[in-house]
Amino acid sequence: MNFRIDEHLVTSVRQCLREHCDGAIFDRETILSELNLDSLDLLESLFELETHYGKTLSNAELASLVTVEDLVKVFASSISQA
């Protein structure tokens, strides 16, 4: 995929995750499972991001999420298509 990742998007995703992850320190390469998020916290984070960016993640997109970077990219791709 060839799209530009806006730093505002990165900040937005990180802030959303930070609200749910009990103070874990992370960057874009951090694996989502290392964020101390329980399943409800992860779903709430994803729902907030979906609502904010007006994009519903497909099952394939959800299955592809491994790192914070993956999460940023999935929303960046939807913004670039708008």
BATORMAR-519977 format. One record per residue (C-alpha): residue number from 1; x negated, y negated, z negated. Coordinates in steps of 0.02 Angstrom, whole numbers, plus 50000, padded with zeros to 5 digits. Each point is the difference from the previous one (the first is absolute). Last residue first. Example, Ala and Ser with C-alpha at 12.3 -4.5 7.8 and 13.67 -1.06 7.14 Angstrom:
BEGIN
n;xx;yy;zz
2;49316;50053;49643
1;50069;50172;49967
//
This chain:
BEGIN
n;xx;yy;zz
82;50583;49532;49939
81;49880;50136;50058
80;49852;49922;49907
79;50101;49997;49840
78;50045;50184;50014
77;49818;50048;50029
76;49945;49898;49851
75;50124;50093;49890
74;49926;50170;50043
73;49825;49928;49993
72;50017;49934;49823
71;50062;50168;49937
70;49857;50090;50087
69;49877;49876;49922
68;50069;50039;49827
67;49949;50179;50036
66;50088;50164;50041
65;50160;49954;50088
64;50028;50112;50151
63;50146;50094;49923
62;50095;49837;49974
61;49971;49952;50182
60;50062;50170;50059
59;50154;49988;49888
58;50038;49831;50076
57;49970;49839;49905
56;50142;49875;50002
55;49942;49828;50053
54;50070;49830;49952
53;49833;49938;49932
52;50060;49954;49825
51;50127;50141;49990
50;49875;50132;50058
49;49870;49930;49881
48;50119;50006;49852
47;50056;50176;50048
46;49820;50059;50012
45;49959;49931;49829
44;50157;50076;49924
43;49958;50167;50079
42;49823;49995;49931
41;50062;49953;49826
40;50128;50141;50006
39;49869;50128;50052
38;49881;49952;49860
37;49867;49874;50044
36;49832;50017;49913
35;49915;49925;50154
34;49893;50152;50044
33;50139;50081;50105
32;49997;49849;50115
31;49819;50031;50049
30;49901;49840;49985
29;49922;49938;50162
28;50094;49834;49999
27;49944;49956;49825
26;50046;50058;49826
25;49996;49960;49816
24;50139;50088;49904
23;50098;49882;49888
22;50146;50115;49964
21;50042;50036;50183
20;50172;49922;50029
19;49971;49813;50015
18;49829;50033;50080
17;50084;50091;50145
16;50104;49848;50045
15;49852;49884;49979
14;49890;50110;50110
13;50131;50007;50138
12;50023;49811;49997
11;49813;49967;49999
10;49972;50114;50149
9;50146;49917;50091
8;49930;49827;49966
7;49832;50063;50064
6;50082;50030;50170
5;49952;50163;50083
4;49986;49975;50187
3;50062;50138;50113
2;49925;50133;50112
1;50061;50171;49957
//
